[in-house]
């Protein structure tokens, strides 16, 4: 197996259970690694919270491993130590050393990547690992890592075909990442039903979960990220750092943490690709993230004196987003429906049904052609918003060159 073979393993099929991950962790000798692990669980904001924590801990002098998903351009982005991506050479070393176990256990792509991340973190002798849950919690391979701290970002509807078609079912799947009484449990405020489920799961292990409330709100001046939802993510990360300090795990000052969070970048989240014309890219892809981005965009753009506003959107199928997209319709002069160039892409025809004013809609199936259309028709005074998926990033990078820097 080569690096290319690993990256080509199909991740389209969700494999249930932690058995394969547990076996691979044991075979690769990464169980009991001597670094503190923080698992981030939720529907939206997981990657941003990971970025906030990574920046603050790095600025305070800690050796930090970060595991996130999905990636924008290259799978190596998912595994970083001190902000630097894992190399193809290190991936190859892991594969060569553990090829027999991988072939025998037959883990999924995500399961391999999770174990690879912990193996790499152990090799690099990090102090703190920040691990983003991929999907759900109960069956997610990150849960097998037995993190000492769990952070719950906002929980809402997404991946309903796997996790369940109600918010209660989805919350229950995510809550079951709680597995023992010694875990530090922190959550941002959740809706009532979600809160009950998290509290109940914690009680099953004689544990309690700490919810953020208004008294814990800090006013952030985020330099690169915008919107109320990002301020909520910032508060969750900051409160986590406070609790880790209280537990004598880290010694990061309140002022340092706040400054680091204010200066955090996270590619694909309200990322300004170009200034003339103003091009903004966000991976918002479900109801909560689309609503959050639109609110942030309207606040950001109200002082702009731009000519026309264009929207390019492309989504994966099975997204319940019609009500959210309809809110976008009156805010843009032209809407270009495209596709993500993956097997599970929503068709342009299906996507266009989300909008009522057909005079505003253009269907351009190929995402590269959608980018070329914008480059040809938009003036330097226009605003272009690109939303819907991580899978749009390669096209953006091809058309606007080197948009995604190798840092967090």
C-alpha positions, 0 to 999 in steps of 0.5 A: 500500500502506498500513500496514494492507495491510502488516500484513495480508500473509499470513505463513502461507506460509514462503518459502525463501531469502534472495534476496528479502531481499537484493534488498530490503535493497539497494534500500532502501539499508540494506546496510553500515549502520554499527551492530553486529548481534547475531543470536539463533538457537534454539528457545526464549529468543530474545526473552528474551535480546534483552530482557536485552541491550537492557536492559543496553545501554540502561542503559549509554547505548547507542542500541539497536535491537531486532527480535523476533517474534512480537508480542502485540498489534500488529506495531509491537512487533517493531521498537523503538529504545531500547525505543520501538515504531516508529510507524505513521507511520514504517512508512508512510514506509517503504512510501511510499518503497519501494512499487515494490520491495515490489511487484516483489520480492513479499517475505513479511511477515517479510521486509518487517519485517526490512528495515523494522527495519534501515531504521528503525535506520539512520534513528535512527542506533543503535549496536547492533542486536539481531535475533531470528531468526524461524524456523530460520536458513539461510532466515530473513531475519535471516540476510541481515543478516550479523550480526557476532555470533551467539548460540544459545539452546537448540535443541530440537523445534519447527516440525518441519513446516518445519525437519525432524522430528529434532533433527539436522535442526533444528540443521542449519537453525539452524547455517547462520546461521553464514556467515563466519569473522569472526562472534563465535559463542556458544552455551549448552550444547546436547545432544551432537548439536546441539553437533557440528553447530554446531562443524562449521558453524563449522569450515566457515568456519574459525571456532570457537564458544564454549559456556557451561559451568558455570564461566561460571554466574552467580547471578542474582536475576531480579525479573520472570522465573522458572525455571532456563531464564531463568537460563540465558538470563540467563547467555547474555546476560551472557556475550555482553556480556562478550565484546563488551567483550573485543572492545572493542565495548562498555564495560559493567561486569560489575556494571551488566550483572548489575543490568540483567539482574536487572531486565529485564521481558519481556511474556508470560513468566511475566507476572503479569497480576493479583494477586487472583486471581493470574493468570500468563500465559506464551507457552510453546508447545512441549515445552521451554518448557512443561517450563521454565515448569512447573518455574518455576511449581511453585517459585514457587507452593509457598509460596502458600496459594491455594485452587484452581489453574486452567489455561487453555491454547490452542495452534497445531496441529502442536505435539508437546506431549502428554507435557509437558501430561500433567505439568500435569494433577495440578498443577491443579484444573481445566483449560480447553481453548480455541482461539487464534482463528487459522486454525491453532489446535488444536481444543479436542477435540484438545487435550483428548486430552492429558489423562486425567482428563476430570472436570477438563477443560472445553472452551470454544472461544472464548478470550474466553468462557474468560476470562469463565468464569475471571472469574466462577468464580475467587475472589481466593485462586485461581491462574490460569495461561494458556499456549500462544500469543502469540495469546492476548494480545489476549483477555487484554488485552480482559478484564484491560485494559492488561496489556502495557506499551510497554517491554522 
